[in-house]
Amino acid sequence: KEIKGLEILPIVMFTGKSLSKAEEQRIRQYADSIVVKTAHSYQRMLDEVSLFLHLVSEKAPAAQGGGGKLGVLNEVLKDKAVLIADDDVRNIYSLTKALEIHQMKVLSAIDGKEALQQLKEHPVDIVLMDMQMPEMDGYEAAVAIRRQLNSNVPIIAMTAHAMSGEKEKCLELGMNDYISKHFKPENLQEKILALVGRAQEQEEKRPLLNLDGLHEISGGDKGFISEMLKVFVTDTPQELDNLNAAIEKADYPVIKTVSHKLISSIGLVGL
């Protein structure tokens, strides 16, 4: 930071040491992010490096009047859905205000059980999870999200307890990142951007069709794969019409049968 020309170079601190609050605050005077070594830390490192490379790539447009870092935030976070799970409505209110600035869609829950229900009912891009909640705390909720819902939605743990080993515990339970409460808004925004931005990048790279299943079934027979795709393209519109008709009539047995057939067909072509 003291070398001319390098003072704006992003720095990610990678450490195996459990940092005290004072040590973390001191490091943050110079480092843009801190990654603690855990079983998931190398993925986190990739997220952080991807984030800062993205920001660096935005600097040229920013110099010409673009939005810079704020522009990246607005671009990536716009219309993304965030679930805030916290039993303190004041925290929900303040976080909602901070995130709605970037046009994020905010859902809320006051305990872990309500958070699980929200995830069952709504598509969510990221979860901000308070660890200390009644009924079901954040630790239990995170485990349930991974095991019961079988969801990989990014989870950022939020806790008022800056105890040694707390961050490691959260990461080991399947959460993606950790932040102590009374954080600066920009610190949380950067963590959200790193996780949501990476998920968006992976989604953009995902092919429209994944024919691995058909290749495996047919042993790579191109004729068979071509024929199955033709059947899918021919039959699917009629099956969708049948499903819509059954829904209008509230014919639940037919809805179940047609839905099962569609799910199988869609899965076969990797949609």
Phi, psi and chi 1 to 4 in degrees:
 res  aa     phi    psi   chi1   chi2   chi3   chi4
   1 LYS       -  -20.0  -64.7  -64.4 -176.8  180.0
   2 GLU   -92.0   -9.0  -65.0  178.0   -7.7      -
   3 ILE   -88.1  125.0  -60.9  175.6      -      -
   4 LYS   -60.0  131.1 -172.8  176.3  179.8  179.5
   5 GLY    95.4  -17.7      -      -      -      -
   6 LEU  -111.9    0.4  -62.2 -179.3      -      -
   7 GLU   -64.6  -22.7   61.0  -87.8    7.8      -
   8 ILE  -100.6    4.2   62.9  171.4      -      -
   9 LEU   -65.7  124.1 -175.0   69.4      -      -
  10 PRO   -62.7  138.3  -21.5   33.4      -      -
  11 ILE  -122.9  125.4  -62.8  174.6      -      -
  12 VAL  -110.1  119.9  179.4      -      -      -
  13 MET   -88.8  125.7 -178.1   69.0   69.9      -
  14 PHE  -116.3  116.4 -168.5   40.6      -      -
  15 THR  -142.7  148.6  176.8      -      -      -
  16 GLY   -96.7    1.2      -      -      -      -
  17 LYS   -90.1  139.1  178.5 -177.0  177.7 -177.4
  18 SER   -76.9  116.2  -66.0      -      -      -
  19 LEU   -88.4  140.3  -58.7  172.9      -      -
  20 SER   -76.7  167.2   66.3      -      -      -
  21 LYS   -60.2  -41.3 -172.1   68.9  174.8  177.5
  22 ALA   -64.4  -42.4      -      -      -      -
  23 GLU   -64.4  -41.3  -71.3  173.5  -38.3      -
  24 GLU   -64.0  -42.7 -177.2  173.1  -19.0      -
  25 GLN   -63.5  -38.5  -70.8  176.5  -19.9      -
  26 ARG   -66.0  -44.5 -177.1 -177.6  175.8 -168.5
  27 ILE   -64.1  -37.2  -69.1  172.5      -      -
  28 ARG   -68.1  -12.0  -75.7 -161.8  178.9  -81.2
  29 GLN   -67.5  -23.9  -66.1  177.0    6.0      -
  30 TYR  -121.0  -32.2  -51.8  101.5      -      -
  31 ALA   -97.0  145.8      -      -      -      -
  32 ASP   -84.5  -23.6  -62.8  -88.0      -      -
  33 SER  -155.5  153.4 -176.9      -      -      -
  34 ILE  -125.0  126.7  -58.1  171.6      -      -
  35 VAL  -118.4  121.6  178.0      -      -      -
  36 VAL   -91.8  135.2  177.5      -      -      -
  37 LYS   -66.3  121.7  -68.0 -179.8 -178.3  178.6
  38 THR  -146.0 -174.4   67.3      -      -      -
  39 ALA   -63.8  -24.4      -      -      -      -
  40 HIS  -107.3    7.7  -52.0  -76.6      -      -
  41 SER   -70.2  -28.2   58.5      -      -      -
  42 TYR   -71.1  -33.4  -70.1  100.1      -      -
  43 GLN   -65.4  -40.8 -179.2   62.9   57.9      -
  44 ARG   -62.9  -39.0  169.7   76.5 -167.0  -73.4
  45 MET   -61.6  -42.8  -80.1  -68.9  -69.4      -
  46 LEU   -60.3  -41.8  -75.3  173.9      -      -
  47 ASP   -60.2  -46.8  -67.0  -21.0      -      -
  48 GLU   -65.6  -44.5  -65.7  -69.2  -17.6      -
  49 VAL   -63.7  -40.8  171.5      -      -      -
  50 SER   -60.9  -41.6  -63.4      -      -      -
  51 LEU   -59.7  -51.1  165.4   64.2      -      -
  52 PHE   -70.1  -32.7  -71.8  120.6      -      -
  53 LEU   -65.4  -36.9  -71.8  176.5      -      -
  54 HIS   -64.0  -43.7 -168.2  177.3      -      -
  55 LEU   -64.9  -40.8  -66.5  178.1      -      -
  56 VAL   -62.0  -39.7  167.5      -      -      -
  57 SER   -66.4  -20.4   70.4      -      -      -
  58 GLU   -87.0  -11.1  -71.0  -72.1  -40.2      -
  59 LYS   -65.5  -35.9  -72.1 -170.1 -178.1  -64.6
  60 ALA   -64.2  -49.3      -      -      -      -
  61 PRO   -60.6  -34.4  -24.7   33.6      -      -
  62 ALA   -63.6  -37.7      -      -      -      -
  63 ALA   -66.8  -20.8      -      -      -      -
  64 GLN   -98.8   16.4  -59.5  169.5    6.3      -
  65 GLY   107.2    3.9      -      -      -      -
  66 GLY   -73.7 -178.6      -      -      -      -
  67 GLY   -85.0   -9.2      -      -      -      -
  68 GLY    59.6 -138.4      -      -      -      -
  69 LYS   -60.7  -42.0 -169.2  171.4 -177.5  178.9
  70 LEU   -62.8  -36.7 -179.4   59.5      -      -
  71 GLY   -63.6  -39.2      -      -      -      -
  72 VAL   -63.4  -46.0  175.6      -      -      -
  73 LEU   -56.9  -50.4  -81.5  167.6      -      -
  74 ASN   -62.9  -39.6  -69.2  -23.8      -      -
  75 GLU   -66.7  -46.2  177.7 -172.9  -13.3      -
  76 VAL   -78.7  -37.3  175.9      -      -      -
  77 LEU   -87.8  -16.4  -58.7 -174.0      -      -
  78 LYS   -56.3  128.9 -177.5 -179.0  178.6 -178.6
  79 ASP    68.1    5.2  -65.2  -30.7      -      -
  80 LYS   -77.0  144.5  -64.7  -64.1 -171.1  -63.6
  81 ALA   -97.8  128.7      -      -      -      -
  82 VAL  -120.7  134.5   54.2      -      -      -
  83 LEU  -103.4  121.9  171.2   60.9      -      -
  84 ILE  -103.6  114.4  -56.0  170.7      -      -
  85 ALA  -107.3  109.3      -      -      -      -
  86 ASP  -159.6  135.9 -162.4  -45.3      -      -
  87 ASP   -83.2   -4.4   61.6  -39.5      -      -
  88 ASP  -101.3  109.9 -170.3  -28.6      -      -
  89 VAL   -64.9  -23.7  -66.7      -      -      -
  90 ARG   -65.6  -39.4  -65.7  168.5  -61.0 -178.4
  91 ASN   -66.0  -42.1  -69.3  -23.7      -      -
  92 ILE   -60.5  -43.1  -68.4  176.5      -      -
  93 TYR   -63.0  -47.6  178.1   77.2      -      -
  94 SER   -67.4  -41.1   60.4      -      -      -
  95 LEU   -65.9  -39.4  -75.1  169.0      -      -
  96 THR   -59.5  -45.4  -62.8      -      -      -
  97 LYS   -60.3  -43.3  -77.1  -67.3 -177.0 -177.2
  98 ALA   -66.6  -35.0      -      -      -      -
  99 LEU   -87.8  -29.7  -62.4  173.5      -      -
 100 GLU   -68.1  -19.6  -75.8 -176.7  -18.3      -
 101 ILE   -58.3  -34.0  -69.5  173.9      -      -
 102 HIS   -94.6   15.8  -55.2  -67.5      -      -
 103 GLN    62.3   33.4  -59.7 -177.2   54.7      -
 104 MET   -80.1  149.7  -66.3 -167.7   78.2      -
 105 LYS   -92.5  120.9  -60.7  174.6 -178.3  177.1
 106 VAL  -106.6  127.4  180.0      -      -      -
 107 LEU  -112.0  157.6  -58.8  170.6      -      -
 108 SER  -139.0  158.0   63.5      -      -      -
 109 ALA  -149.8  145.7      -      -      -      -
 110 ILE  -101.3    0.3   58.3  171.7      -      -
 111 ASP  -160.9  174.3   58.3   47.6      -      -
 112 GLY   -63.5  -37.6      -      -      -      -
 113 LYS   -64.5  -42.1  -71.7 -175.9  177.9  179.2
 114 GLU   -67.4  -33.4 -170.8  174.1  -27.2      -
 115 ALA   -63.6  -43.5      -      -      -      -
 116 LEU   -61.4  -41.4  -68.6  178.8      -      -
 117 GLN   -64.4  -40.9 -169.0   60.2   36.6      -
 118 GLN   -61.8  -40.2  -72.0  -82.2   38.7      -
 119 LEU   -68.7  -30.1  -73.1  169.5      -      -
 120 LYS   -70.8  -31.1  -70.0  177.1 -177.6  177.6
 121 GLU   -97.2  -21.1  -63.8  175.7   -1.1      -
 122 HIS  -134.7  141.0  -55.5  -78.2      -      -
 123 PRO   -71.5  132.5   24.6  -32.1      -      -
 124 VAL  -131.1  140.3  170.0      -      -      -
 125 ASP   -92.6  -25.9  -63.5  -69.9      -      -
 126 ILE  -160.4  150.7 -167.7  163.3      -      -
 127 VAL  -120.6  131.7  177.4      -      -      -
 128 LEU  -104.0  111.4  -55.0 -178.0      -      -
 129 MET  -114.1  114.0 -176.6   76.6   74.0      -
 130 ASP   -71.2  140.0  178.9   33.5      -      -
 131 MET   -83.2  -30.3  -66.1  -63.4   97.1      -
 132 GLN  -105.2   94.1  -55.0  -61.7  -33.1      -
 133 MET  -135.0  153.3  -64.6 -175.6  -69.2      -
 134 PRO   -73.5  173.7   28.2  -35.9      -      -
 135 GLU    65.4  -68.0  -64.8  -65.7  -31.6      -
 136 MET  -141.1  119.2  177.2 -172.3  -75.4      -
 137 ASP   -79.4  177.2   63.8   27.8      -      -
 138 GLY   -65.3  -32.5      -      -      -      -
 139 TYR   -64.6  -48.6  -54.9  104.7      -      -
 140 GLU   -64.2  -41.0  -64.1  173.6  -72.9      -
 141 ALA   -63.7  -41.2      -      -      -      -
 142 ALA   -63.0  -42.8      -      -      -      -
 143 VAL   -63.6  -41.4  171.3      -      -      -
 144 ALA   -65.1  -38.0      -      -      -      -
 145 ILE   -61.8  -42.0  -71.1  170.1      -      -
 146 ARG   -74.5  -41.4  -63.2  -61.4 -175.3 -128.9
 147 ARG   -93.3  -47.4  -64.4  180.0 -177.7  175.6
 148 GLN   -78.0  -47.1  -66.4 -179.9   21.0      -
 149 LEU   -86.3  -12.4  -57.2 -174.2      -      -
 150 ASN    51.8   42.7 -165.4   29.7      -      -
 151 SER  -105.2  141.3  171.8      -      -      -
 152 ASN  -103.6   17.6  -68.4  -40.2      -      -
 153 VAL   -55.9  134.1   62.0      -      -      -
 154 PRO   -61.1  138.0  -22.7   33.9      -      -
 155 ILE  -126.7  126.6  -56.9  172.9      -      -
 156 ILE  -106.9  120.1  -63.0  178.3      -      -
 157 ALA   -78.0  137.2      -      -      -      -
 158 MET  -123.4  128.0  -57.6 -174.1  -61.1      -
 159 THR  -146.5  148.5  177.9      -      -      -
 160 ALA   -85.9   -9.3      -      -      -      -
 161 HIS   -96.2  107.4  -55.5  -67.5      -      -
 162 ALA   -91.7   52.6      -      -      -      -
 163 MET   -84.6  150.1  -63.7 -176.6  -64.0      -
 164 SER   -61.1  132.7  177.2      -      -      -
 165 GLY    89.7   -8.7      -      -      -      -
 166 GLU   -65.2  -44.6 -178.5   72.3   10.9      -
 167 LYS   -62.6  -43.7 -178.1  172.6 -176.5  175.9
 168 GLU   -61.2  -40.3  -68.3   81.6   -7.1      -
 169 LYS   -61.2  -45.3  176.9 -178.9  178.3 -178.7
 170 CYS   -62.0  -43.5  -67.7      -      -      -
 171 LEU   -67.3  -37.8  -63.5  177.3      -      -
 172 GLU   -67.3  -26.4  -70.1  -62.7  -25.8      -
 173 LEU   -83.7    2.3  -71.5  175.3      -      -
 174 GLY   105.7    1.7      -      -      -      -
 175 MET   -78.2  155.5  -73.2  169.4  -99.2      -
 176 ASN   -92.0  -25.5  -58.2   81.7      -      -
 177 ASP  -159.4  175.4 -151.9  -19.5      -      -
 178 TYR  -146.4  141.6  165.7   99.2      -      -
 179 ILE  -146.7  136.0 -167.2  166.5      -      -
 180 SER   -76.9  146.8  -62.7      -      -      -
 181 LYS   -67.7  164.8  -73.3 -170.8  175.4  178.7
 182 HIS    68.7   31.2  -50.1  -60.2      -      -
 183 PHE   -82.0  162.9   46.2   76.8      -      -
 184 LYS   -78.2  137.9  -67.3 -179.1  179.5  179.6
 185 PRO   -52.5  -38.5  -26.8   34.8      -      -
 186 GLU   -65.8  -29.8   55.3  -94.1   29.3      -
 187 ASN   -66.6  -43.8  -69.7  -19.6      -      -
 188 LEU   -66.3  -42.2  176.9   62.2      -      -
 189 GLN   -59.7  -40.0  -69.9  163.7   -5.0      -
 190 GLU   -65.7  -39.2  -73.7 -179.1   -0.4      -
 191 LYS   -65.7  -43.2  -70.2  176.3 -178.4  -70.4
 192 ILE   -62.9  -44.4  -66.5  174.2      -      -
 193 LEU   -60.8  -41.5 -179.7   60.4      -      -
 194 ALA   -62.2  -42.6      -      -      -      -
 195 LEU   -78.8  -46.3  -67.2  169.2      -      -
 196 VAL   -69.4  -40.1  172.5      -      -      -
 197 GLY   -62.0  -40.5      -      -      -      -
 198 ARG   -67.7  -41.9 -179.7  172.0 -179.2   80.1
 199 ALA   -61.9  -40.4      -      -      -      -
 200 GLN   -65.2  -40.9  177.4  175.9  -58.1      -
 201 GLU   -63.3  -40.8 -175.9  178.7  -61.1      -
 202 GLN   -66.4  -38.3  -68.6  173.4  -23.2      -
 203 GLU   -66.1  -39.9 -179.2   63.9   22.0      -
 204 GLU   -65.6  -30.5  -70.3  171.8   -9.3      -
 205 LYS   -82.9  -15.2  -70.1 -179.7  178.2  178.5
 206 ARG   -68.5  128.2 -171.7  177.9   70.8   87.9
 207 PRO   -66.5  151.6   24.6  -34.1      -      -
 208 LEU   -61.2  -41.2 -179.3   59.8      -      -
 209 LEU  -118.6  141.8  -65.0  178.3      -      -
 210 ASN  -120.8  103.5 -176.0  -15.1      -      -
 211 LEU   -93.7   16.1  -57.4  179.8      -      -
 212 ASP   -58.3  -39.8  -70.5  -11.2      -      -
 213 GLY   -63.1  -44.2      -      -      -      -
 214 LEU   -66.3  -37.8  -75.6  175.7      -      -
 215 HIS   -62.0  -41.6  -84.2  -76.6      -      -
 216 GLU   -69.0  -41.4 -173.9  174.3  -14.5      -
 217 ILE   -64.2  -42.3  -68.3  171.6      -      -
 218 SER   -93.8   -4.6   66.5      -      -      -
 219 GLY    68.4   26.6      -      -      -      -
 220 GLY    84.7   15.3      -      -      -      -
 221 ASP   -71.6  106.5 -174.1  -28.3      -      -
 222 LYS   -65.1  -33.8  -67.0 -177.6  178.2  179.2
 223 GLY   -64.2  -44.1      -      -      -      -
 224 PHE   -62.6  -45.7  172.9   82.7      -      -
 225 ILE   -61.6  -43.3  -65.4  171.2      -      -
 226 SER   -62.1  -42.3  176.8      -      -      -
 227 GLU   -65.3  -41.2 -171.5   62.0   31.4      -
 228 MET   -64.9  -37.5  -68.9  -62.2  -67.1      -
 229 LEU   -67.5  -37.9  -70.3  174.2      -      -
 230 LYS   -63.5  -42.3  -72.0  178.4 -177.5  176.8
 231 VAL   -62.3  -41.8  170.6      -      -      -
 232 PHE   -62.2  -46.7  176.3   79.1      -      -
 233 VAL   -65.4  -35.2  170.7      -      -      -
 234 THR   -76.0  -44.1  -57.9      -      -      -
 235 ASP   -85.2  -30.1  -68.4   -4.4      -      -
 236 THR   -60.9  -44.5  -59.7      -      -      -
 237 PRO   -57.0  -40.2  -26.7   36.8      -      -
 238 GLN   -67.7  -39.4 -177.1   59.0   54.3      -
 239 GLU   -64.2  -38.5  -65.7  -64.3  -15.4      -
 240 LEU   -65.2  -39.6  -71.1  172.2      -      -
 241 ASP   -62.2  -43.0  -71.2  -18.7      -      -
 242 ASN   -61.4  -39.8  -65.5  -19.5      -      -
 243 LEU   -66.0  -44.5 -179.6   59.6      -      -
 244 ASN   -61.5  -41.4  -73.6  -32.8      -      -
 245 ALA   -64.0  -42.0      -      -      -      -
 246 ALA   -65.3  -37.1      -      -      -      -
 247 ILE   -64.7  -42.5  -69.1  172.5      -      -
 248 GLU   -63.3  -33.0  -70.9  179.0    2.1      -
 249 LYS   -90.7   -3.6  -63.0  176.4 -177.4  177.8
 250 ALA    57.3   37.9      -      -      -      -
 251 ASP   -88.3   85.7 -169.7  -21.3      -      -
 252 TYR   -64.8  -38.0  -61.6  110.6      -      -
 253 PRO   -60.0  -42.1  -27.4   37.1      -      -
 254 VAL   -68.2  -40.3  173.2      -      -      -
 255 ILE   -57.4  -44.3  -68.8  173.3      -      -
 256 LYS   -62.9  -45.2 -179.2  179.0  179.8 -179.5
 257 THR   -65.0  -48.5  -60.0      -      -      -
 258 VAL   -67.4  -40.6  176.4      -      -      -
 259 SER   -61.3  -42.6  -63.4      -      -      -
 260 HIS   -61.4  -41.6  179.7   75.1      -      -
 261 LYS   -66.2  -41.8 -174.4  174.7 -179.5  179.5
 262 LEU   -64.9  -42.6  -80.6  169.5      -      -
 263 ILE   -59.9  -42.8  -70.1  171.1      -      -
 264 SER   -63.1  -43.0  -59.7      -      -      -
 265 SER   -67.0  -44.1  -61.1      -      -      -
 266 ILE   -65.0  -41.2  -69.9  170.2      -      -
 267 GLY   -64.3  -34.2      -      -      -      -
 268 LEU   -64.7  -36.2 -164.2   61.0      -      -
 269 VAL   -95.2    4.5  -62.3      -      -      -
 270 GLY    72.5   30.0      -      -      -      -
 271 LEU   -76.8      -  -83.5  174.8      -      -
